[in-house]
Amino acid sequence: MRTEISKRNMDINGKVAIVTGGSRGIGESIAKALAEHGAKVVVASRKLEGLEGVASAIREAGGEATPITCHAGHEDEINALVDKTVQTYGQVDILINNAATNPYFGPLMKVEFPAWDKTFEVNTKGYFMTARAVIKHLQKREAPGSIVNVASIAGMGAAAFQGVYGMSKAAVISMTQTLAAELGGSGIRVNAIAPGLVETKFAGALLQNEAAVKRMENGSPVRRIGQPDDIAGLALFLASDASNFITGQTIVADGGSRGR
Ligand SMILES: NC(=O)c1ccc[n+]([C@@H]2O[C@H](COP(=O)([O-])OP(=O)(O)OC[C@H]3O[C@@H](n4cnc5c(N)ncnc54)[C@H](OP(=O)(O)O)[C@@H]3O)[C@@H](O)[C@H]2O)c1
């Protein structure tokens, strides 16, 4: 038993992974990390251009990647994404649910419902629809798998001026726990990552406020905000057999700010 456990590592050679929101930011870093550790990676998002850039970079580095366009809130496109991945690589073993949106930044009391609906459509229902499509495929193969949902610390407490986004991510954390409880017996693990502030296009509104960024840096135990690569190692760990005994968890990656 001991020998068997000690053999487990972060090698995901031969596994096939889908990374949604894989054209830039955190998704790009995760896709590259998974490819570097041996996975064949499908990067998905709405626009082909960014995806092609990431897939080419992975191939140039000796990895294997395919770009596939997919709106993360549209079930027909999500099902087609999973089908095309299976046609291309024969299977799916790992899903990184990462594509998300945050169209409204402001007080919760002033939110308008089109923005509310869009947020939940992509961030919550989209994550579920993508997870369900991959889980159905894994169940058909009677294969184990790992699903990693990129949530946010905004889903773990008050999220001033990002209330709807925070609620959509809190729902992702709840979904992670429920899917893990329901699927653990079949070897399908489901975990979440809760990043703090990471320097990407997504965080543009927050990053514009230089004084607020300085305050966050000074208040952080590591004295900086996050970079996309800070999240990639954790995603790789959760995707790989190194985390075989971990499911239903939400792991915070924020430089220690939250627990302070
Ligand atoms: N940055 C942060 O501070 C931070 C903190 C906590 C959590 N997060 C989470 O981290 C994840 C990645 O965010 P990021 O910061 O890396 O953002 P980013 O750099 O803006 O990347 C977002 C990615 O999602 C794709 N995307 C957006 N809307 C989509 C849709 N409707 N359908 C399909 N793809 C879509 C984008 O590509 P296209 O435009 O081509 O669709 C892009 O690939 C998100 O789940 C976010 O909530 C970020």
The ligand as an SDF file (V2000), in Angstrom:
LIG
                    3D

 48 52  0  0  0  0  0  0  0  0999 V2000
   -8.1000   37.3380  -11.9980 N   0  0  0  0  0  0  0  0  0  0  0  0
   -8.5330   37.2600  -10.7440 C   0  0  0  0  0  0  0  0  0  0  0  0
   -8.2190   38.1210   -9.8820 O   0  0  0  0  0  0  0  0  0  0  0  0
   -9.3950   36.1160  -10.3140 C   0  0  0  0  0  0  0  0  0  0  0  0
   -9.6240   35.9460   -8.9520 C   0  0  0  0  0  0  0  0  0  0  0  0
  -10.4270   34.8800   -8.5320 C   0  0  0  0  0  0  0  0  0  0  0  0
  -10.9590   34.0140   -9.4560 C   0  0  0  0  0  0  0  0  0  0  0  0
  -10.7260   34.2250  -10.7870 N   0  0  0  0  0  0  0  0  0  0  0  0
  -11.3380   33.2700  -11.7150 C   0  0  0  0  0  0  0  0  0  0  0  0
  -10.3380   32.7660  -12.5800 O   0  0  0  0  0  0  0  0  0  0  0  0
  -10.9460   32.3350  -13.7940 C   0  0  0  0  0  0  0  0  0  0  0  0
  -10.1320   32.8540  -14.9800 C   0  0  0  0  0  0  0  0  0  0  0  0
  -10.1080   34.2460  -14.9500 O   0  0  0  0  0  0  0  0  0  0  0  0
   -8.8730   35.1210  -15.4730 P   0  0  0  0  0  0  0  0  0  0  0  0
   -8.5820   36.0900  -14.4090 O   0  0  0  0  0  0  0  0  0  0  0  0
   -7.8160   34.2400  -15.9990 O   0  0  0  0  0  0  0  0  0  0  0  0
   -9.6010   35.9140  -16.6530 O   0  0  0  0  0  0  0  0  0  0  0  0
   -9.1630   36.3190  -18.1360 P   0  0  0  0  0  0  0  0  0  0  0  0
   -7.6990   36.4670  -18.2570 O   0  0  0  0  0  0  0  0  0  0  0  0
  -10.0280   37.4670  -18.4950 O   0  0  0  0  0  0  0  0  0  0  0  0
   -9.6040   35.0400  -18.9780 O   0  0  0  0  0  0  0  0  0  0  0  0
  -10.9570   34.6880  -19.0930 C   0  0  0  0  0  0  0  0  0  0  0  0
  -11.0650   33.5220  -20.0460 C   0  0  0  0  0  0  0  0  0  0  0  0
  -12.4370   33.0940  -20.1220 O   0  0  0  0  0  0  0  0  0  0  0  0
  -12.8750   33.1400  -21.4870 C   0  0  0  0  0  0  0  0  0  0  0  0
  -14.3000   33.4680  -21.4690 N   0  0  0  0  0  0  0  0  0  0  0  0
  -14.8930   34.5680  -20.9490 C   0  0  0  0  0  0  0  0  0  0  0  0
  -16.2230   34.5020  -21.1200 N   0  0  0  0  0  0  0  0  0  0  0  0
  -16.4750   33.3290  -21.7630 C   0  0  0  0  0  0  0  0  0  0  0  0
  -17.6450   32.6690  -22.2150 C   0  0  0  0  0  0  0  0  0  0  0  0
  -18.8590   33.2180  -22.0780 N   0  0  0  0  0  0  0  0  0  0  0  0
  -17.5210   31.4670  -22.8310 N   0  0  0  0  0  0  0  0  0  0  0  0
  -16.2970   30.9160  -23.0050 C   0  0  0  0  0  0  0  0  0  0  0  0
  -15.1610   31.4670  -22.5930 N   0  0  0  0  0  0  0  0  0  0  0  0
  -15.2500   32.6580  -21.9770 C   0  0  0  0  0  0  0  0  0  0  0  0
  -11.9770   34.1590  -22.1680 C   0  0  0  0  0  0  0  0  0  0  0  0
  -11.8040   33.9310  -23.5540 O   0  0  0  0  0  0  0  0  0  0  0  0
  -12.7690   34.5080  -24.7260 P   0  0  0  0  0  0  0  0  0  0  0  0
  -12.8390   35.9790  -24.5550 O   0  0  0  0  0  0  0  0  0  0  0  0
  -12.1080   34.0500  -25.9950 O   0  0  0  0  0  0  0  0  0  0  0  0
  -14.0940   33.8230  -24.5430 O   0  0  0  0  0  0  0  0  0  0  0  0
  -10.6560   33.8730  -21.4630 C   0  0  0  0  0  0  0  0  0  0  0  0
  -10.0380   32.7340  -22.0290 O   0  0  0  0  0  0  0  0  0  0  0  0
  -12.3880   32.8240  -13.7310 C   0  0  0  0  0  0  0  0  0  0  0  0
  -13.2010   31.7440  -13.3400 O   0  0  0  0  0  0  0  0  0  0  0  0
  -12.3740   33.8620  -12.6420 C   0  0  0  0  0  0  0  0  0  0  0  0
  -13.6190   33.9920  -12.0070 O   0  0  0  0  0  0  0  0  0  0  0  0
   -9.9550   35.2480  -11.2430 C   0  0  0  0  0  0  0  0  0  0  0  0
  1  2  1  0
  2  3  2  0
  2  4  1  0
  4  5  1  0
  4 48  2  0
  5  6  2  0
  6  7  1  0
  7  8  2  0
  8  9  1  0
  8 48  1  0
  9 10  1  0
  9 46  1  0
 10 11  1  0
 11 12  1  0
 11 44  1  0
 12 13  1  0
 13 14  1  0
 14 15  2  0
 14 16  1  0
 14 17  1  0
 17 18  1  0
 18 19  2  0
 18 20  1  0
 18 21  1  0
 21 22  1  0
 22 23  1  0
 23 24  1  0
 23 42  1  0
 24 25  1  0
 25 26  1  0
 25 36  1  0
 26 27  1  0
 26 35  1  0
 27 28  2  0
 28 29  1  0
 29 30  1  0
 29 35  2  0
 30 31  1  0
 30 32  2  0
 32 33  1  0
 33 34  2  0
 34 35  1  0
 36 37  1  0
 36 42  1  0
 37 38  1  0
 38 39  2  0
 38 40  1  0
 38 41  1  0
 42 43  1  0
 44 45  1  0
 44 46  1  0
 46 47  1  0
M  CHG  2   8   1  16  -1
M  END
$$$$
